[in-house]
Amino acid sequence: MPALITTSPSGDEAEAREIAARFGLAYAARANRLIDELLALAGGSPVLVLSARTAELFSSTQDEHGAVQLVRRRATLGMALMRLAHVLESEPDSLLRASGLRPGEVVIDATLGLGCDALLAAHATGSTVIAFEKSPLLAAFTQAALRRPSGKGRLAKAALDAGARIDVRAGDHREVLASMPDKSADVILFDPMFRAPIDAAPVFDVVRDYAEMGQLSPETLLQARRVARRGVLIKDSPRGTELRRLGVTNLYARRFLFGWLDAT
Ligand SMILES: C[S@@+](CC[C@H](N)C(=O)[O-])C[C@H]1O[C@@H](n2cnc3c(N)ncnc32)[C@H](O)[C@@H]1O
């Protein structure tokens, strides 16, 4: 059974139905059910609960003694908000510097994950970011987070504005890019799963649990260069193993390594 989406008493049933339909999740009315009852209804799949200001993902796991534990994760833009706050203070962001994104450019983020890079790209360009995520559950989780930035004031408004311009789509970028016309977007971003993930933020556990782990292939890069008008940016761990494997030159290093390929 696919993951199930529902609401808390403050949540909007129309939004839960819309997200379920867009990403292929099952919708169930809350009907006063407890989380345990919803997890049983989901038949072992996770349950995403939308409230007015928060969204939480519930799943169950067994500890080493076989006891069932409830796992609860809040959909948050944590790291993205920190990076956006720095950018609003005119501090550099490594992804923006490596990609040289300019206002008006259209970006495809081929590996949405938690949407941090997509949010920064949407803010920098002021344009739409088309974002693909292979896991429908992660796509739904991130979509819910993008609509619920924590805090108030300038930062929350900038995050909400940029998040509203991210067109989240569940899909495999290998298939989607192959079907797109030449020169459909300015820049394509790839941030595939590293063999040894280095992001220690607790919310990143959701990505580790549900992400597509497949490697980026040379064929996918060929397609991306064809679909791009300006070029393709690939983010790698500091060791640069993926960039070396793909024969891409390291372009810019800070916490991550970035490689760039010009459009064909
Ligand atoms: C390292 S995370 C990306 C993190 C993201 N850049 C951010 O800022 O939050 C990689 C994500 O890409 C997704 N992914 C990997 N291969 C994919 C594919 N072929 N198509 C679409 N998404 C893919 C994974 O499911 C995972 O969520």
The ligand as a Gaussian input file, in Angstrom:
#p B3LYP/6-31G(d) Opt

LIG

0 1
 C       21.031000      13.990000      -1.531000
 S       19.307000      14.083000      -1.767000
 C       19.081000      15.683000      -2.469000
 C       19.089000      16.756000      -1.444000
 C       18.638000      18.074000      -2.015000
 N       19.615000      18.636000      -2.937000
 C       18.328000      19.080000      -0.931000
 O       18.833000      20.199000      -1.014000
 O       17.554000      18.741000      -0.019000
 C       19.032000      13.118000      -3.218000
 C       17.565000      12.976000      -3.574000
 O       17.468000      12.666000      -4.964000
 C       16.492000      11.681000      -5.139000
 N       16.819000      10.936000      -6.372000
 C       17.870000      10.103000      -6.567000
 N       17.824000       9.585000      -7.803000
 C       16.726000      10.107000      -8.409000
 C       16.133000       9.942000      -9.701000
 N       16.648000       9.097000     -10.588000
 N       15.045000      10.667000     -10.009000
 C       14.503000      11.523000      -9.099000
 N       14.997000      11.676000      -7.828000
 C       16.092000      10.986000      -7.501000
 C       16.587000      10.815000      -3.902000
 O       15.387000      10.092000      -3.684000
 C       16.876000      11.855000      -2.824000
 O       15.704000      12.325000      -2.238000

